């Protein structure tokens, strides 16, 4: 991939898209373009087609998505399915029409069955029943994966997908109704500390296991894939995508204790077992990516410390 090629980051203002933009600039890529909402609603096919025809990028990274935690996924099921289907389908088809040379679609670990064998290999896709609370989002992401694969097989498009594990970092969503577990914990413990509360309530039993990756690591992996991997490298190995993960996981209770200690909250943690846990365990098998030569470098503790520093520096702008 040439440093002068025109690269479109769809979702450039989000946590992932902004991190990918910083990583590309750090590697010397100078021709980055973005889609602002006033230019095109990604759910609107004609607006996306018009934008792509006018700008004709060489490379497209799809980081745009409607995202959220268990509450948002389970509450806004129709929106999560419809919006994500439209965003990915419009961008992938528009890319084909204007001759985009390479496209990377970013999905989510929720694509895998609820009781997938651990650690989860790429082959586990479509091998079992999905977790109900995030099923619509997962189905949308699976469709994006299969759309990229089908465009490769029918049209020869160099389009492929990567599935990141649970992400966190600067630019995350700290809205308690829509956030994922780690930013939600950070927000709860911070507010518990500042208000002098004697306890914080955490959803679920605390026993489920998750793999967490700092978003700057994910951005590094995205650049690595763009520079070193093609669609043929993925599909000709009999898989439809490649995992991005750290290779290790932690219980939610251990995560909560770590976040509590870093923030300095002195109260106790109360687990609300009436609330859903979600999938019992999600540990991504990232061995294929590791074999290619990329591994994560930021530890969970260091990543949380960096994220909390960003949270404090940007607290006035964070949605309450």
BADREN-556158 format. One record per residue (C-alpha): residue number from 1; residue in one letter; x, z, y. Coordinates in steps of 0.001 Angstrom, whole numbers, plus 524288, in hexadecimal, padded with zeros to 5 digits. Each point is the difference from the previous one (the first is absolute). Example, Ala and Ser with C-alpha at 12.3 -4.5 7.8 and 13.67 -1.06 7.14 Angstrom:
BEGIN
<r seq="1" type="A" u="8300C" w="81E78" v="7EE6C"/>
<r seq="2" type="S" u="8055A" w="7FD6C" v="80D70"/>
//
This chain:
BEGIN
<r seq="1" type="X" u="80000" w="80000" v="80000"/>
<r seq="2" type="X" u="805E4" w="7FB91" v="80CDE"/>
<r seq="3" type="X" u="80111" w="809AF" v="80B2A"/>
<r seq="4" type="X" u="7F959" w="7F648" v="80927"/>
<r seq="5" type="X" u="7F40D" w="7FD6F" v="7F796"/>
<r seq="6" type="X" u="7F2F2" w="8037E" v="8061F"/>
<r seq="7" type="X" u="7FADE" w="80C36" v="7F93D"/>
<r seq="8" type="X" u="7F202" w="804B1" v="801A4"/>
<r seq="9" type="X" u="7FD37" w="80E67" v="7FD77"/>
<r seq="10" type="X" u="7F15D" w="801B4" v="7FE50"/>
<r seq="11" type="X" u="7FD0B" w="80E36" v="80314"/>
<r seq="12" type="X" u="80BCE" w="8019D" v="808E0"/>
<r seq="13" type="X" u="7FA77" w="80BD6" v="8071F"/>
<r seq="14" type="X" u="7FDBA" w="80805" v="7F3C3"/>
<r seq="15" type="X" u="8096C" w="8096B" v="7F998"/>
<r seq="16" type="X" u="804CE" w="7F5F7" v="7F61F"/>
<r seq="17" type="X" u="7FFE5" w="7F3FF" v="808A9"/>
<r seq="18" type="X" u="80750" w="80693" v="80B1C"/>
<r seq="19" type="X" u="80A3F" w="80548" v="7F68A"/>
<r seq="20" type="X" u="801D6" w="7F26A" v="7FA1D"/>
<r seq="21" type="X" u="801B6" w="7FA65" v="80DA3"/>
<r seq="22" type="X" u="80A9A" w="809E4" v="8032D"/>
<r seq="23" type="X" u="806E4" w="7FD41" v="7F31B"/>
<r seq="24" type="X" u="7FFDF" w="7F146" v="80231"/>
<r seq="25" type="X" u="80558" w="80160" v="80DC6"/>
<r seq="26" type="X" u="80ABA" w="808F9" v="7FB03"/>
<r seq="27" type="X" u="803D7" w="7F54F" v="7F64C"/>
<r seq="28" type="X" u="8010B" w="7F601" v="80AEC"/>
<r seq="29" type="X" u="7F30A" w="7F8D7" v="7FED0"/>
<r seq="30" type="X" u="7FC64" w="7FB9B" v="80DA7"/>
<r seq="31" type="X" u="7F3B4" w="7F7BC" v="7FEC7"/>
<r seq="32" type="X" u="7F52E" w="809B2" v="7FCDC"/>
<r seq="33" type="X" u="7F1DA" w="7FD50" v="803A3"/>
<r seq="34" type="X" u="7F3D7" w="80858" v="7FF1B"/>
<r seq="35" type="X" u="7F13D" w="7FE6E" v="7FFF2"/>
<r seq="36" type="X" u="7F95C" w="8088A" v="80A1E"/>
<r seq="37" type="X" u="7F192" w="8030D" v="7FE8B"/>
<r seq="38" type="X" u="7FCF0" w="7F8DF" v="80C99"/>
<r seq="39" type="X" u="805FA" w="7F3B3" v="7FA02"/>
<r seq="40" type="X" u="7F95D" w="8006F" v="7F2C4"/>
<r seq="41" type="X" u="7F754" w="80901" v="7F81A"/>
<r seq="42" type="X" u="8065E" w="7FF1E" v="7F2A1"/>
<r seq="43" type="X" u="7F28C" w="800DD" v="7F9AA"/>
<r seq="44" type="X" u="7FBEE" w="7F396" v="80728"/>
<r seq="45" type="X" u="80457" w="7F40A" v="7F869"/>
<r seq="46" type="X" u="7FF99" w="7F622" v="80B12"/>
<r seq="47" type="X" u="80753" w="808CE" v="8096F"/>
<r seq="48" type="X" u="80AB8" w="80231" v="7F5E4"/>
<r seq="49" type="X" u="800C9" w="7F172" v="7FCE3"/>
<r seq="50" type="X" u="800F7" w="7FCA1" v="80E73"/>
<r seq="51" type="X" u="80ABB" w="80A10" v="80254"/>
<r seq="52" type="X" u="8080B" w="7FB61" v="7F460"/>
<r seq="53" type="X" u="7FE8D" w="7F1C8" v="803EA"/>
<r seq="54" type="X" u="80497" w="80313" v="80DC8"/>
<r seq="55" type="X" u="80B90" w="80881" v="7FBE8"/>
<r seq="56" type="X" u="80435" w="7FA6E" v="7F2B9"/>
<r seq="57" type="X" u="808A5" w="80B05" v="7FACC"/>
<r seq="58" type="X" u="80A27" w="7FD8F" v="7F569"/>
<r seq="59" type="X" u="7FE5D" w="80D5D" v="7F9AB"/>
<r seq="60" type="X" u="7F40E" w="808F6" v="7FF79"/>
<r seq="61" type="X" u="7FFB5" w="80E7B" v="7FCB2"/>
<r seq="62" type="X" u="7F25F" w="80569" v="7FDA9"/>
<r seq="63" type="X" u="8004F" w="80E5B" v="803AA"/>
<r seq="64" type="X" u="7F29A" w="7FF84" v="80666"/>
<r seq="65" type="X" u="7F562" w="8078F" v="7F8F7"/>
<r seq="66" type="X" u="7F503" w="809AE" v="801CA"/>
<r seq="67" type="X" u="805D0" w="80C6A" v="7FA3C"/>
<r seq="68" type="X" u="7FCC3" w="80E63" v="7FE61"/>
<r seq="69" type="X" u="80035" w="80BC1" v="7F70C"/>
<r seq="70" type="X" u="7F63D" w="8047D" v="7F5BA"/>
<r seq="71" type="X" u="7F55D" w="8036F" v="809C9"/>
<r seq="72" type="X" u="80098" w="7F31E" v="80754"/>
<r seq="73" type="X" u="80137" w="7F7CC" v="7F39E"/>
<r seq="74" type="X" u="7F456" w="8067D" v="7F9B1"/>
<r seq="75" type="X" u="7F785" w="80038" v="80C41"/>
<r seq="76" type="X" u="80232" w="7F240" v="80545"/>
<r seq="77" type="X" u="80016" w="7F8E3" v="7F2F6"/>
<r seq="78" type="X" u="7F9B4" w="7F37D" v="804DE"/>
<r seq="79" type="X" u="808DE" w="7FEF8" v="80BD9"/>
<r seq="80" type="X" u="80C49" w="80270" v="7F80D"/>
<r seq="81" type="X" u="7FC6B" w="7F53F" v="7F679"/>
<r seq="82" type="X" u="7FAEB" w="7F5E9" v="809A8"/>
<r seq="83" type="X" u="809FB" w="801C0" v="80ADB"/>
<r seq="84" type="X" u="80BBC" w="7FFAB" v="7F6F3"/>
<r seq="85" type="X" u="7FAED" w="7F44D" v="7F866"/>
<r seq="86" type="X" u="7FDF6" w="7F842" v="80C72"/>
<r seq="87" type="X" u="80D0C" w="803BE" v="8062D"/>
<r seq="88" type="X" u="80839" w="7FC0A" v="7F45B"/>
<r seq="89" type="X" u="7F83E" w="7F3D8" v="7FC4E"/>
<r seq="90" type="X" u="80033" w="7FA9F" v="80DD9"/>
<r seq="91" type="X" u="80E8E" w="8023A" v="801BF"/>
<r seq="92" type="X" u="803F5" w="7FAA4" v="7F2B0"/>
<r seq="93" type="X" u="7F7A7" w="7F3B6" v="8010A"/>
<r seq="94" type="X" u="8042C" w="7FDA5" v="80E1A"/>
<r seq="95" type="X" u="80E2D" w="80164" v="7FBC9"/>
<r seq="96" type="X" u="7FE07" w="7F5AC" v="7F57E"/>
<r seq="97" type="X" u="7F999" w="7F6C6" v="809A9"/>
<r seq="98" type="X" u="80B27" w="8008A" v="809CE"/>
<r seq="99" type="X" u="80AD2" w="7FFA4" v="7F5D8"/>
<r seq="100" type="X" u="8056C" w="80DC7" v="800C7"/>
<r seq="101" type="X" u="80CA0" w="8002C" v="7F809"/>
<r seq="102" type="X" u="7FF45" w="80E0C" v="7FB3C"/>
<r seq="103" type="X" u="7F588" w="80A7D" v="80014"/>
<r seq="104" type="X" u="800C4" w="80E32" v="7FBDB"/>
<r seq="105" type="X" u="7F342" w="80746" v="7FDCF"/>
<r seq="106" type="X" u="800C2" w="80ED8" v="8003B"/>
<r seq="107" type="X" u="7F679" w="8074C" v="7F772"/>
<r seq="108" type="X" u="7FE96" w="80DFD" v="7FB4D"/>
<r seq="109" type="X" u="8026E" w="80846" v="7F3F5"/>
<r seq="110" type="X" u="7F149" w="80241" v="7FEFC"/>
<r seq="111" type="X" u="7FEEA" w="7F2B3" v="7F95A"/>
<r seq="112" type="X" u="80399" w="80671" v="7F31B"/>
<r seq="113" type="X" u="7F68E" w="80630" v="7F645"/>
<r seq="114" type="X" u="7FCCA" w="80E5D" v="801D8"/>
<r seq="115" type="X" u="80651" w="803A4" v="7F314"/>
<r seq="116" type="X" u="80B0F" w="7F614" v="7FFC5"/>
<r seq="117" type="X" u="80BE0" w="80358" v="7F7C8"/>
<r seq="118" type="X" u="80A53" w="806C9" v="80846"/>
<r seq="119" type="X" u="8089A" w="7FBD3" v="8066F"/>
<r seq="120" type="X" u="7F775" w="7F46E" v="80367"/>
<r seq="121" type="X" u="805C0" w="7F2C5" v="7FCE8"/>
<r seq="122" type="X" u="7FB61" w="7F35F" v="80615"/>
<r seq="123" type="X" u="7F9ED" w="7FC0F" v="7F2FE"/>
<r seq="124" type="X" u="7F5F3" w="80B00" v="80145"/>
<r seq="125" type="X" u="7F806" w="7F826" v="809B6"/>
<r seq="126" type="X" u="7F218" w="7FD89" v="7FAEB"/>
<r seq="127" type="X" u="80282" w="807EF" v="7F3B1"/>
<r seq="128" type="X" u="7F5BE" w="80A76" v="80293"/>
<r seq="129" type="X" u="7F59D" w="805FF" v="808DD"/>
<r seq="130" type="X" u="8035C" w="8026D" v="80E45"/>
<r seq="131" type="X" u="7FEB5" w="80D07" v="80717"/>
<r seq="132" type="X" u="7F208" w="7FFF0" v="80567"/>
<r seq="133" type="X" u="802F7" w="805A1" v="80D73"/>
<r seq="134" type="X" u="808B9" w="7F49A" v="803EE"/>
<r seq="135" type="X" u="7FAB9" w="7F55B" v="7F70A"/>
<r seq="136" type="X" u="7FB6D" w="7F6B9" v="80AEF"/>
<r seq="137" type="X" u="80D34" w="8005F" v="806CE"/>
<r seq="138" type="X" u="80707" w="7FE2D" v="7F308"/>
<r seq="139" type="X" u="7F78E" w="7F44F" v="7FC62"/>
<r seq="140" type="X" u="802EE" w="7F9A8" v="80D13"/>
<r seq="141" type="X" u="80E96" w="801E0" v="7FE1C"/>
<r seq="142" type="X" u="7FF7B" w="7FAE3" v="7F20D"/>
<r seq="143" type="X" u="7F926" w="7F3E8" v="80545"/>
<r seq="144" type="X" u="80B10" w="7FDF1" v="809B6"/>
<r seq="145" type="X" u="80A0A" w="800F6" v="7F51F"/>
<r seq="146" type="X" u="7F8C3" w="7F61F" v="7F7BC"/>
<r seq="147" type="X" u="7FDD8" w="7F6FF" v="80B90"/>
<r seq="148" type="X" u="80EAB" w="7FF56" v="8026A"/>
<r seq="149" type="X" u="80296" w="7FDAD" v="7F19C"/>
<r seq="150" type="X" u="7F57E" w="7F599" v="7FF08"/>
<r seq="151" type="X" u="8052F" w="7F8E3" v="80C00"/>
<r seq="152" type="X" u="80D68" w="7FFCF" v="7F9AC"/>
<r seq="153" type="X" u="7FA96" w="7FA88" v="7F350"/>
<r seq="154" type="X" u="7F6E4" w="7F5FA" v="8062F"/>
<r seq="155" type="X" u="80717" w="7FC14" v="80C61"/>
<r seq="156" type="X" u="80E09" w="8047A" v="7FDAC"/>
<r seq="157" type="X" u="7FF5B" w="8095A" v="80B9D"/>
<r seq="158" type="X" u="80B47" w="8099D" v="8010C"/>
<r seq="159" type="X" u="7F691" w="80B5C" v="801A3"/>
<r seq="160" type="X" u="80151" w="80CE8" v="7F8C3"/>
<r seq="161" type="X" u="7FC14" w="80E46" v="800EC"/>
<r seq="162" type="X" u="8068D" w="80D4F" v="8007D"/>
<r seq="163" type="X" u="7F93A" w="80CCF" v="7FD00"/>
<r seq="164" type="X" u="8054F" w="80B91" v="807AD"/>
<r seq="165" type="X" u="7FDF4" w="80DEA" v="7FBA4"/>
<r seq="166" type="X" u="7F9EF" w="80A21" v="80943"/>
<r seq="167" type="X" u="805F2" w="7FE24" v="80D73"/>
<r seq="168" type="X" u="801DC" w="808DD" v="80BAD"/>
<r seq="169" type="X" u="807FE" w="8004B" v="80C72"/>
<r seq="170" type="X" u="7FFCE" w="7FCF6" v="80E98"/>
<r seq="171" type="X" u="7F365" w="7F96F" v="8041B"/>
<r seq="172" type="X" u="7F814" w="805FD" v="7F504"/>
<r seq="173" type="X" u="7F185" w="80323" v="8016B"/>
<r seq="174" type="X" u="7FDCE" w="80E94" v="8023D"/>
<r seq="175" type="X" u="7F12A" w="7FF42" v="80176"/>
<r seq="176" type="X" u="7FB05" w="809B2" v="7F5C7"/>
<r seq="177" type="X" u="7F446" w="7F76D" v="7FCA7"/>
<r seq="178" type="X" u="8084E" w="7F3FC" v="7FD37"/>
<r seq="179" type="X" u="80DEC" w="80471" v="7FD1F"/>
<r seq="180" type="X" u="80760" w="8008B" v="7F330"/>
<r seq="181" type="X" u="80454" w="80CD5" v="7FA17"/>
<r seq="182" type="X" u="80D60" w="801E3" v="8063B"/>
<r seq="183" type="X" u="7FC34" w="7FD9D" v="80E43"/>
<r seq="184" type="X" u="7F3A4" w="8080C" v="7FDB3"/>
<r seq="185" type="X" u="80832" w="80B66" v="7FB2A"/>
<r seq="186" type="X" u="8092F" w="7FEA8" v="80B90"/>
<r seq="187" type="X" u="7F4BC" w="8002C" v="809A2"/>
<r seq="188" type="X" u="7F965" w="80BAE" v="7F957"/>
<r seq="189" type="X" u="80C47" w="80854" v="7FF51"/>
<r seq="190" type="X" u="803D7" w="7FC93" v="80DF7"/>
<r seq="191" type="X" u="7F2A8" w="803D3" v="8052D"/>
<r seq="192" type="X" u="7FFFD" w="80C30" v="7F77B"/>
<r seq="193" type="X" u="80D10" w="803CF" v="805DF"/>
<r seq="194" type="X" u="7FC19" w="7FD5B" v="80E1E"/>
<r seq="195" type="X" u="7F2F3" w="80734" v="7FEC9"/>
<r seq="196" type="X" u="80571" w="80B72" v="7F83D"/>
<r seq="197" type="X" u="7F701" w="7FDAC" v="7F46F"/>
<r seq="198" type="X" u="8025F" w="80840" v="7F3D2"/>
<r seq="199" type="X" u="7FCD8" w="7F4E7" v="7F686"/>
<r seq="200" type="X" u="7FF14" w="7F151" v="7FE42"/>
<r seq="201" type="X" u="7F689" w="7F95E" v="7F6A7"/>
<r seq="202" type="X" u="80565" w="7F4FF" v="7F79C"/>
<r seq="203" type="X" u="7F710" w="7F6C9" v="7F8AA"/>
<r seq="204" type="X" u="80041" w="80021" v="7F126"/>
<r seq="205" type="X" u="80728" w="80864" v="7F627"/>
<r seq="206" type="X" u="80DCC" w="7FCEA" v="80482"/>
<r seq="207" type="X" u="803DF" w="7FC3D" v="7F230"/>
<r seq="208" type="X" u="7FFD2" w="7F11D" v="80111"/>
<r seq="209" type="X" u="80CED" w="7F8DE" v="80146"/>
<r seq="210" type="X" u="803E4" w="7F5C8" v="80A00"/>
<r seq="211" type="X" u="80BF4" w="7F80C" v="803C4"/>
<r seq="212" type="X" u="8028E" w="7FFB5" v="80EB6"/>
<r seq="213" type="X" u="808A3" w="7F669" v="8074E"/>
<r seq="214" type="X" u="80489" w="80094" v="80E1B"/>
<r seq="215" type="X" u="7FB3A" w="7F3C1" v="806EB"/>
<r seq="216" type="X" u="80D8F" w="7FC02" v="804C5"/>
<r seq="217" type="X" u="80415" w="7FF1F" v="7F1BB"/>
<r seq="218" type="X" u="7F457" w="7F74E" v="7FD40"/>
<r seq="219" type="X" u="803CA" w="7F73E" v="80B6D"/>
<r seq="220" type="X" u="80DB7" w="7FEE6" v="7FA84"/>
<r seq="221" type="X" u="7FA4F" w="7FBE7" v="7F2DF"/>
<r seq="222" type="X" u="7F773" w="7F5B5" v="8067B"/>
<r seq="223" type="X" u="80BB1" w="7F9C9" v="806BF"/>
<r seq="224" type="X" u="80794" w="8007D" v="7F333"/>
<r seq="225" type="X" u="7F515" w="7F8F2" v="7F8CC"/>
<r seq="226" type="X" u="7FEBB" w="7F5A0" v="80A7A"/>
<r seq="227" type="X" u="80E90" w="7FD5A" v="7FF9F"/>
<r seq="228" type="X" u="80230" w="8009B" v="7F151"/>
<r seq="229" type="X" u="7F388" w="7FD50" v="7F84E"/>
<r seq="230" type="X" u="7F6ED" w="7F44F" v="7FE85"/>
<r seq="231" type="X" u="7F293" w="7FE6C" v="7F9F0"/>
<r seq="232" type="X" u="805FC" w="7F9AE" v="7F3F7"/>
<r seq="233" type="X" u="80872" w="80C18" v="7FDCE"/>
<r seq="234" type="X" u="7F37E" w="807F5" v="7FECD"/>
<r seq="235" type="X" u="7F672" w="7F746" v="7F8DC"/>
<r seq="236" type="X" u="8095B" w="7F9F6" v="7F647"/>
<r seq="237" type="X" u="802DA" w="80DBC" v="7FAF6"/>
<r seq="238" type="X" u="7F1C4" w="80146" v="7FC21"/>
<r seq="239" type="X" u="7FC2D" w="8097F" v="80AD8"/>
<r seq="240" type="X" u="7F75C" w="7FDF1" v="80BE8"/>
<r seq="241" type="X" u="80720" w="808B9" v="809C4"/>
<r seq="242" type="X" u="80B49" w="80994" v="80167"/>
<r seq="243" type="X" u="7FF6A" w="80EBE" v="80224"/>
<r seq="244" type="X" u="806B1" w="80716" v="80B34"/>
<r seq="245" type="X" u="801FC" w="80E80" v="7FD5D"/>
<r seq="246" type="X" u="809C6" w="80B15" v="7FFF7"/>
<r seq="247" type="X" u="7FF97" w="80281" v="7F167"/>
<r seq="248" type="X" u="7FC40" w="80E64" v="80152"/>
<r seq="249" type="X" u="7F38C" w="80786" v="802CA"/>
<r seq="250" type="X" u="7FB67" w="80D69" v="80458"/>
<r seq="251" type="X" u="7F393" w="8080E" v="7FE96"/>
<r seq="252" type="X" u="7F746" w="80118" v="80BE3"/>
<r seq="253" type="X" u="8020F" w="80EBB" v="7FFC2"/>
<r seq="254" type="X" u="80ED7" w="7FE4A" v="80090"/>
<r seq="255" type="X" u="7FE41" w="7F610" v="80AEF"/>
<r seq="256" type="X" u="7F741" w="8096D" v="80771"/>
<r seq="257" type="X" u="80A19" w="80AE9" v="7FED4"/>
<r seq="258" type="X" u="80AB5" w="7F6E5" v="804E6"/>
<r seq="259" type="X" u="7F810" w="7FB71" v="80BBB"/>
<r seq="260" type="X" u="7FC0C" w="80E0E" v="802D4"/>
<r seq="261" type="X" u="80E3C" w="8047A" v="80008"/>
<r seq="262" type="X" u="804C3" w="7F4C0" v="8088B"/>
<r seq="263" type="X" u="7F54F" w="80258" v="80A0E"/>
<r seq="264" type="X" u="80185" w="80EBD" v="7FF6E"/>
<r seq="265" type="X" u="7F1F8" w="803C8" v="7FCE4"/>
<r seq="266" type="X" u="7FF56" w="80E56" v="7FBE3"/>
<r seq="267" type="X" u="7F261" w="800AC" v="7FA0A"/>
<r seq="268" type="X" u="7FB66" w="7FD62" v="7F22A"/>
<r seq="269" type="X" u="7FB5F" w="7F396" v="7F96F"/>
<r seq="270" type="X" u="7F246" w="7FFAB" v="7FA2E"/>
<r seq="271" type="X" u="7FCD5" w="7F4DD" v="7F6AB"/>
<r seq="272" type="X" u="7F209" w="7FB07" v="8005E"/>
<r seq="273" type="X" u="7FDB7" w="7FBAD" v="7F1FA"/>
<r seq="274" type="X" u="7F258" w="7FB1C" v="80372"/>
<r seq="275" type="X" u="80673" w="7F484" v="806E6"/>
<r seq="276" type="X" u="8051D" w="7F449" v="7F83D"/>
<r seq="277" type="X" u="80DFF" w="7FF3A" v="7FB2A"/>
<r seq="278" type="X" u="80009" w="7F162" v="7FDC8"/>
<r seq="279" type="X" u="80891" w="7FA1E" v="7F574"/>
<r seq="280" type="X" u="80707" w="80AC1" v="7F826"/>
<r seq="281" type="X" u="80D61" w="7F9C5" v="80168"/>
<r seq="282" type="X" u="805A0" w="7F41B" v="806CE"/>
<r seq="283" type="X" u="80E79" w="7FDF2" v="7FDCA"/>
<r seq="284" type="X" u="80454" w="7F20D" v="8021E"/>
<r seq="285" type="X" u="80A06" w="7FA2B" v="7F6E0"/>
<r seq="286" type="X" u="8091C" w="7F96D" v="809BA"/>
<r seq="287" type="X" u="80A5B" w="7FC5B" v="7F5F0"/>
<r seq="288" type="X" u="7FE88" w="7F162" v="80249"/>
<r seq="289" type="X" u="802E5" w="80187" v="80E76"/>
<r seq="290" type="X" u="80B36" w="80952" v="7FD14"/>
<r seq="291" type="X" u="805D3" w="7F617" v="7F698"/>
<r seq="292" type="X" u="7FFB7" w="7F5E7" v="80AD5"/>
<r seq="293" type="X" u="8087B" w="808FD" v="80838"/>
<r seq="294" type="X" u="7F704" w="807D7" v="808F4"/>
<r seq="295" type="X" u="7FD0B" w="80EA6" v="7FFA2"/>
<r seq="296" type="X" u="7FA18" w="80982" v="809C2"/>
<r seq="297" type="X" u="8095D" w="8086A" v="807DA"/>
<r seq="298" type="X" u="7F7E8" w="809F4" v="807B6"/>
<r seq="299" type="X" u="7FC98" w="80C94" v="7F8BE"/>
<r seq="300" type="X" u="7F249" w="8059F" v="800D2"/>
<r seq="301" type="X" u="8048A" w="80BC7" v="807DA"/>
<r seq="302" type="X" u="807B6" w="7F7BD" v="809A6"/>
<r seq="303" type="X" u="7F4C5" w="7F65F" v="80167"/>
<r seq="304" type="X" u="7F647" w="80AE0" v="802DF"/>
<r seq="305" type="X" u="8093F" w="805FA" v="80A12"/>
<r seq="306" type="X" u="80164" w="7F2DF" v="806E0"/>
<r seq="307" type="X" u="7F156" w="7FDCB" v="7FF9F"/>
<r seq="308" type="X" u="7FCFA" w="80D75" v="80581"/>
<r seq="309" type="X" u="809BB" w="7FDAC" v="80AFA"/>
<r seq="310" type="X" u="7F8E7" w="7F355" v="8032C"/>
<r seq="311" type="X" u="7F2EA" w="8071F" v="7FF23"/>
<r seq="312" type="X" u="8046C" w="80A26" v="809F0"/>
<r seq="313" type="X" u="80575" w="7F5AF" v="8092C"/>
<r seq="314" type="X" u="7F366" w="7F81F" v="7FF7E"/>
<r seq="315" type="X" u="7F5E6" w="80AC8" v="7FE75"/>
<r seq="316" type="X" u="7F914" w="7FCB5" v="80CC8"/>
<r seq="317" type="X" u="7FCEB" w="7F252" v="7FAFC"/>
<r seq="318" type="X" u="7FBC5" w="803E4" v="7F247"/>
<r seq="319" type="X" u="7F162" w="7FF10" v="7FD83"/>
<r seq="320" type="X" u="7F951" w="80D0F" v="7FE3E"/>
//
